[in-house]
Amino acid sequence: MPWIPQGLREGIVTTRYPRRPDDYGPTFHGALGVEATSHVESGDIAAICPTGAISASKGVVTLDRGRCILCGLCVEARPDLFAFSPGFENSTHTRSQLVVPGDLDARDDQALATARRELRRRVKALRRSVHVRHIDAGSDGSEEWEVAALTNPIYDVQRLGIYFTASPKHADLLLVTGVGSAGMRQPLAHTYEVMPEPKVVIAAGTDAIGGGLVGSGYASAGGIGELVPVDVFVPGSPPSPFGLLHGILLALGLLGSGQGDESHRSSALRRGAAHGPTSPEDPPVEVGP
Ligand code: SF4
C-alpha cells in the first residue's frame, strides 16, 4: 500500500481558500487585462480578436471578458495594450462589470449595490450548506473537467458545505456551462423551473456568458443569459476550479466581486489577485457547516 507513506509524506494538500490566500491560485491566467489609458491611433484593433471581445471607440480600447476565450492573440499582437492578469477572482454580479476598463457611473454603482443586497437576502439560508446542480448546455467539455475538480482533495468543496446533486429538485444553485445550444434550451428551462427558490444561477465560463468562439446563431443562444436569469458570471475559457469556487462563494454573498470595485477601474494590467472581501459591504468570510 504505497499510498500510505506517500500520503504521510505529502501531508494535507487541501487548499485553505477562502479562509487563507492560496499560493497556487494566483498562478492561473484567469483573465485578460487592457491598459486603462490605452488609445489606438489607427488600425483595426478589433480585427485581432476571433470572438469580438475587443472594441475601440474614439481610440479608446475596451475588452469584454464575457467574450474572451483567452487565446492570447491580442497579447502577441499588441503586448503594449494587452496582458494576462494573474489571479482567479474575476466573477461578477453583472454582465457589464466584465467589460474592462470599467465605465460604471454612480447609477451603476447603486444598481450593483442593490443587486448584491438582493442576492444576499435571497441566499441567506444557504450560507452554511448549498446544493449545486451542474448542467452542460452545449459546452466543449473543458469546463466539465474544472467543475469535476472541485470535489477532488485539492479543492474539496464539501469542506465549505457545497455539495453537488443530481436532482434539480434538491438544488439551490444552478451552475451552467456551455453556449446554450438549441438542443439544451428546453432541458435547461425545465431544470430551472423545477428548482426550489431561491434558484441562484451561475454562468460558468466564457461560452455560458457570451457564446465564446461559437457566438450566437441558429444552434447557439450565445450564452445562457438569454435562457435563464443569471446571478453571477464566471469568465474564463475554461475558468479554473478556484475561479468557479470564487463564483459560487460570490453567489452566496460570502465574497466581494472583483470587477467594478474601485481598484479594478484602474489598470487591469497592473491588477494582482485580491483575496477575501473587496468591498466595505462584504461580510467577513464565514463558510461551511
Ligand atoms: S485573448 Fe481574448 S481578447 Fe485577446 S484575441 Fe483572444 S479572445 Fe480576443
Residues whose N, C-alpha, C, O or C-beta is under 5 A from the ligand:
A	BS01	SF4	I48 C49 P50 T51 A53 R67 C68 I69 L70 C71 G72 L73 C74
